Amino acid sequence: MLCDTIIKKAVIVDGTGAASFIADVAICQDRIQAIGQLDGYDAKQVIHAEGLVLSPGFIDVHTHDDTNVIRAPECLSKISQGVTTVIVGNCGISASPTILKGEPPEPMNLLGKKDDFQYSTFGDYVKAVQAAEPAVNVAALVGHTTLRNNVMDNLQRTATDEEIESMRHSLAAAMKQGALGLSSGLAYQSAKAATADEVMRLATVLSQYGGIYTTHMRTEFEAIISAMEEAFETGKHAQVPVVISHLKCAGAGNWGRTVEVLSLMDKVSEYQDISCDCYPYSASSSTLDLNQVTDDFDIFITWSESKPELAGKTLKVIAEELSLSLIEAAKALQPAGAVYHCMDEDDVKRVLKYKLTMVGSDGLPNDPKPHPRLWGAFPRVLGQYCREEQLFSLEEAVHKMTGMSANRYQLKDRGEIKIGAFADLVLFDPDTIKDTATFQNPISIANGIESVFVNGQLTYSNGNVSGTRKGVFLFRNNTQKNN
């Protein structure tokens, strides 16, 4: 039988968590045609993969690539680390459906400038992604803050009943057009005034479409338990699954509390459908939030619109140079972006290893000096935490980045190596795979990623993105609806 590609004698880690095995894999068009000893198969392209691992392409469940998959469709920061699918629209901010009267408010400005928000309906965004033909597949959540911005004149207050109804209508339209669900970013000033009732009323829209609710909770600091309880109550009220975004215990006074946090996850998961994602670093990154300014840990400034020449330094150094207090220096930099070294490494490992945790990068592609997670999150899991620290087996690590994620977000026929599945695949060297991006040099291609296939197309090899990109838009439950 003639196929497009045969990958010979690879170590197959199939994404389910099952034990690895050695086999050939045949790809015909965009699907996996056969798995086994395929001596009777011929192919236009044969890849000899002895000693290399073949796994499903990694699914980055937590990204802010909303506008970048259109503006920079080669998606080098993702495809170079083995990511074949990105989920956008996290933390309450999404590129669609958006109506801007001026420049995007924080933190929507993390996604781009006003001209980057051109999608007044979810369907408009879908068409733009399809026209761009990105190197990776794209699936999207709808942001709560984005919905608020569309209908409210002041984001620092609670929405009225009329405004909530307008948001519900917009969310329902997006769900009909294939959105995955709703995300919130309740820690940010643009959504902090939203009541639990406001979010619940929006979340109830999701259940009739089989949607999901993901949340950047109200706080990841001292009151984290009450923030988690609010998130779970929202999911319970709406009867939808809940994902806690980038689960962490932030702030020096909070270090070690992941034991308590994960105990609550265990308890609630017995009667409710919940999970979480995290990135494999002990530093976070976002806009410069005055509420997070502290001298308990280092705060590194990644960009500043008012004082761009000061980016690339810590807030403490900038404060000394300006002869200001930390908070006054932060005010002088606004609007700005920052990396917060706010977590304990043991907490990071505890959450990463947790049975309900998926991997997401939470990278910010528009930062001039981004957090290294943008380029290195997935190889870091496999290199540092799996191979070097042996936090979990290779099979478990891959499952957290593929099969678990595809199942959670209902990405049909993705995330597993099985006959009939889409041929989203990554071939890597388990002995050399490693992130090379650092806080000092964050834009750096990972080691050990040999080849990446997206929908059967060899999309990345030898450090380069191919001229043919085969990424597609992934609709919820594989529905192909545009209106």
C-alpha positions, -999 to +999 in steps of 0.1 A: +000+000+000+013+035-009+011+062+018+025+097+021+049+090+050+062+060+070+080+066+102+101+035+109+109+019+142+100+048+165+094+044+202+057+051+203+043+070+233+007+071+223-007+099+245-029+076+266-004+070+294+000+034+283+035+018+281+056+027+251+063+003+223+084+002+191+065+003+158+062+019+124+035+045+117+020+051+083+005+085+074-020+089+045-032+124+038-040+139+072-046+107+092-027+078+107-034+049+084-016+020+101+006+012+132+028-019+135+055-037+115+046-022+081+070-040+058+043-042+031+038-005+029+055+019+005+056+057+010+067+088-008+087+097+024+104+073+048+118+086+081+141+062+101+134+069+137+154+043+156+160+056+192+136+085+188+102+089+204+071+095+184+043+111+203+011+130+195+017+167+188+016+187+220-016+206+228-009+240+244-041+244+264-032+279+277-020+304+252-025+341+242-017+335+206-051+348+195-039+375+170-004+360+165-016+329+147-029+353+121-001+379+120+027+354+123+012+321+110+045+303+110+041+300+148+078+292+152+078+295+190+051+268+192+060+244+164+097+244+173+088+228+207+065+202+193+032+221+198+006+212+170-025+228+186-030+260+206-061+270+226-065+307+226-088+331+245-076+323+280-077+345+311-108+363+301-092+379+270-099+369+235-096+384+200-132+378+194-160+387+195-146+422+200-158+457+195-132+484+206-139+521+209-103+529+216-071+510+225-077+477+242-078+479+280-055+459+302-050+430+300-065+428+265-035+448+253-014+416+258-030+404+226-021+434+205-030+469+195-065+482+184-058+473+148-053+436+158-089+433+170-108+431+138-133+403+146-167+415+158-180+380+157-165+346+165-172+335+129-151+365+117-122+352+137-126+317+125-124+329+089-093+350+096-075+320+111-085+298+082-073+324+057-039+327+075-033+289+073-012+288+105+014+261+111-006+249+141-042+240+148-062+267+166-092+263+190-107+292+209-124+302+242-144+334+245-131+359+271-153+373+298-134+406+299-137+408+261-175+404+265-176+431+292-156+455+271-181+452+243-211+463+263-198+484+292-186+520+294-167+513+326-150+480+334-144+490+371-181+483+380-205+454+381-225+448+349-262+456+348-288+430+341-292+444+306-254+442+300-253+407+312-281+397+289-262+413+260-231+393+270-251+361+272-264+366+237-229+373+223-215+342+241-243+320+228-237+332+192-200+323+196-208+289+210-230+282+180-201+291+158-178+266+175-162+282+205-149+259+232-164+278+261-159+308+284-127+320+302-125+346+329-097+367+343-111+378+376-078+389+391-075+418+367-090+453+373-111+450+341-130+421+356-125+423+394-158+442+398-177+413+382-198+395+408-199+357+411-235+360+399-225+378+367-201+350+358-225+323+368-252+338+345-228+337+316-216+302+324-251+288+323-251+295+286-223+269+282-242+238+294-266+237+264-236+236+240-214+212+260-189+240+267-163+245+294-154+272+319-118+281+325-107+307+350-078+329+360-092+331+395-098+362+416-065+356+434-037+331+436-023+347+468-036+344+504-073+339+496-067+312+470-090+287+486-120+310+485-112+318+449-111+281+440-144+276+458-160+304+438-147+288+405-161+254+415-195+269+425-197+286+391-192+252+374-216+235+397-243+261+391-238+260+353-233+223+352-201+225+332-165+214+336-141+238+353-104+243+345-083+263+370-058+282+348-021+282+357-027+268+392-002+282+416+004+295+451+018+330+445+036+352+470+062+342+495+036+340+523+017+314+502+046+290+495+040+254+504+002+257+503-002+236+472-006+207+496-038+223+508-048+234+473-045+200+458-063+184+487-093+206+478-089+196+442-090+159+453-121+165+474-141+184+448-131+161+419-150+133+436-183+149+427-175+175+401-157+176+368-127+198+374-090+200+363-062+225+360-033+235+339+001+249+348+034+259+332+068+244+344+084+276+359+084+293+392+078+327+377+047+342+362+042+369+336+015+395+328+009+432+328+026+451+356-001+449+383+002+475+411-015+451+435+014+426+430+042+451+436+063+438+465+099+434+477+093+398+486+105+386+452+121+399+420+099+417+395+114+419+360+100+445+336+095+431+301+081+463+285+069+498+293+051+522+270+058+553+291+095+544+297+106+518+271+143+524+278+139+509+313+126+475+301+149+446+307+157+456+343+141+446+377+116+470+393+140+473+422+168+485+400+145+509+382+132+523+415+168+530+426+177+547+393+146+569+395+150+575+433+114+563+438+096+537+459+087+504+443+051+514+439+058+548+425+083+534+401+057+509+389+032+537+384+058+556+364+062+526+340+025+521+333+013+506+311+039+479+313+046+441+315+064+421+341+078+387+351+071+379+387+094+354+405+066+347+429+065+309+433+083+281+451+099+254+430+085+226+452+050+240+446+055+240+409+066+204+409+037+193+431+011+209+408+028+197+376+028+161+389-008+162+400-031+138+383-055+164+370-029+188+356-024+196+319+005+216+306+000+250+291+027+276+283+008+308+291+034+325+268+030+362+258+042+364+222+040+402+220+064+408+248+097+422+235+115+401+261+090+373+269+090+348+297+110+318+284+079+296+287+068+310+253+096+290+236+104+263+261+075+250+282+070+216+266+106+205+261+113+217+297+087+192+310+103+164+291+139+174+297+142+188+332+112+174+350+108+140+333+144+130+323+165+148+348+143+151+379+122+120+371+091+137+384+070+113+363+074+088+335+078+097+299+043+082+292+027+103+320+045+135+308+033+130+273-002+122+284-004+156+303+005+174+271-016+154+246-043+129+254-055+144+286-057+178+270-076+166+239-101+148+260-106+178+283-113+202+254-132+176+233-107+178+204-119+147+185-093+124+171-064+145+185-039+138+212-034+101+206-015+079+182-041+055+169-054+044+136-078+070+121-065+099+143-053+130+128-015+128+121-004+156+145+029+141+156+062+150+171+094+130+168+120+139+195+152+126+210+144+117+247+181+120+256+186+155+243+152+172+244+157+204+264+145+240+266+172+265+258+152+297+264+162+316+296+151+348+313+182+364+299+178+349+264+142+340+261+138+337+223+156+304+217+147+272+199+146+240+220+170+211+215+159+176+206+128+182+184+135+164+152+103+166+132+067+178+137+037+168+116+005+188+115-025+171+098+000+148+080+022+176+067+059+176+078+057+212+091+089+215+112+123+199+108+160+209+111+150+240+129+128+253+101+090+257+094+081+243+060+066+264+033+034+244+035+013+249+066-016+226+074-030+240+107-068+242+108-094+258+131-108+232+155-145+237+163-160+224+196-169+188+192-156+189+157-186+208+145-179+229+113-203+257+118-196+292+106-230+309+113 
